[in-house]
Amino acid sequence: MAKRESKKHQKGSAGNNRKTGEDFLNKNRSKDEVFETESGLQYSIIEKTEGEKPQTNSMVTIHQRALLLNGTILEDTYRENKADEVAVNELIEGLQEGLCMMSKGSRYKFWVTADLAWGKKGTGNKIPPFAVLQFDIRLIDFY
C-alpha cells in the first residue's frame, strides 16, 4: 500500500513540475530581455562579446550556476571559483544549443525546458521529473 501511495505522489509531483515549468516559461517569454529559440530554449544575454563560437565537438571552459526554478542550487562554479572543462556534446541538449550561440568571454542566462534537459525521468534525487532548469554561464574559453 505504501508503494502505491508513493508512486501516486511521484506522479502528482511530476505533473506539478510540468505545470510549474510551463507556467514559468510562458511568463518568462513575455519579458523584453528574454529570447527563445525554435527548440524552446529561452535565454537572455548578460554580457555579449564578438568572435568565434564553439561547435558541438568543442571542449569548453565555463563558469556555471545551475538552479531549479525553486532556487535550489545544483552547481555553482562561480562560488567555488573553479571553472568546468567539458565537451559540449556531453552536455544536455539545451546547453549544447546555448553554448554554440556564445563567443569567448560572453555570459548568458538560459532556461532549459525538461525536453532539452533530463525530461520525464529527472536524475534521481537531484533533478526531479519535468524540471525546467536555469543556468548562468560564462564561456571562458574553448578549443
C-alpha positions in Angstrom: 0.0 0.0 0.0 2.8 2.4 0.8 4.4 1.8 -2.5 1.2 2.6 -4.4 0.8 5.9 -2.4 4.4 6.8 -3.1 4.0 6.2 -6.9 0.8 8.2 -6.9 2.6 11.0 -5.1 5.5 10.9 -7.6 3.1 11.1 -10.5 1.5 14.1 -8.9 4.8 15.8 -8.3 5.9 15.2 -11.9 2.6 16.7 -13.2 3.1 19.6 -10.8 6.7 20.1 -12.1 5.4 20.1 -15.6 2.7 22.7 -14.9 5.0 24.9 -12.9 7.7 24.8 -15.6 5.2 25.6 -18.4 3.7 28.5 -16.4 7.2 29.9 -15.7 8.3 29.6 -19.4 5.1 31.3 -20.6 5.6 34.2 -18.3 9.3 34.4 -18.9 9.0 34.6 -22.7 7.0 37.8 -22.4 9.9 39.7 -21.0 11.7 42.0 -23.4 15.2 40.8 -22.5 14.3 37.1 -23.0 14.7 35.4 -26.4 13.6 31.9 -27.4 15.0 29.6 -30.0 12.9 27.3 -32.2 13.6 24.4 -29.9 12.1 26.3 -26.9 15.4 27.2 -25.2 15.0 30.6 -23.6 17.9 32.9 -22.9 19.0 36.4 -22.0 22.4 38.0 -22.7 24.1 39.3 -19.7 27.4 40.1 -21.4 27.9 39.9 -25.2 31.2 39.5 -27.0 32.0 39.1 -30.6 34.1 36.3 -32.1 34.1 32.6 -33.0 31.7 30.3 -31.3 32.3 26.7 -30.1 30.9 23.8 -32.1 29.2 20.7 -30.6 32.6 18.8 -30.8 34.5 21.6 -28.9 35.8 21.4 -25.4 34.7 24.4 -23.4 35.9 26.0 -20.1 32.9 27.6 -18.4 31.7 29.0 -15.2 28.1 28.0 -14.4 25.4 28.3 -11.8 22.7 25.7 -12.3 19.4 26.0 -10.4 16.0 24.5 -10.2 13.1 27.0 -10.6 12.6 26.9 -6.8 16.1 28.4 -6.3 17.8 25.1 -5.3 21.4 25.3 -6.5 22.6 22.2 -8.3 26.1 23.5 -9.1 27.9 26.8 -8.7 31.4 27.1 -10.1 31.4 30.9 -9.5 31.2 30.3 -5.8 33.7 27.6 -5.8 36.0 29.7 -8.2 36.7 26.5 -10.2 35.6 26.5 -13.8 34.4 23.4 -15.5 36.1 22.0 -18.6 33.7 19.8 -20.6 32.9 18.6 -24.1 29.9 20.4 -25.5 28.4 17.2 -26.9 28.4 15.6 -23.4 26.1 18.3 -22.0 22.3 18.3 -22.0 20.7 19.3 -25.4 19.7 22.8 -24.2 23.3 23.7 -23.1 24.7 22.3 -26.3 22.5 24.6 -28.3 23.1 27.5 -25.9 26.9 27.3 -25.8 27.1 27.2 -29.6 25.5 30.7 -29.6 28.1 32.2 -27.3 31.5 33.6 -28.1 34.5 33.6 -25.7 34.0 35.9 -22.7 30.2 36.2 -23.1 27.8 35.4 -20.3 24.2 34.2 -20.9 21.3 33.1 -18.7 19.5 30.0 -20.0 16.1 28.5 -19.1 16.2 24.9 -20.3 12.9 23.0 -20.8 12.6 19.5 -19.5 12.6 18.3 -23.1 16.0 19.8 -23.6 17.3 18.6 -20.3 16.5 15.4 -18.3 12.9 15.1 -19.3 10.4 12.9 -17.6 12.9 10.8 -15.7 15.0 13.6 -14.0 18.2 12.4 -12.4 17.0 10.6 -9.3 17.3 12.7 -6.1 18.9 15.8 -7.6 16.7 16.8 -10.6 13.0 16.0 -10.4 11.0 14.8 -13.4 9.9 17.5 -15.9 12.2 20.1 -14.3 12.9 23.4 -16.1 16.5 24.4 -15.3 18.1 27.8 -15.1 21.8 28.3 -16.0 24.0 31.3 -15.7 27.0 30.5 -17.9 30.2 32.4 -18.8 32.2 31.0 -21.7 35.8 31.4 -20.6 37.5 29.5 -23.5 37.1 26.7 -26.0 39.1 24.6 -28.4 
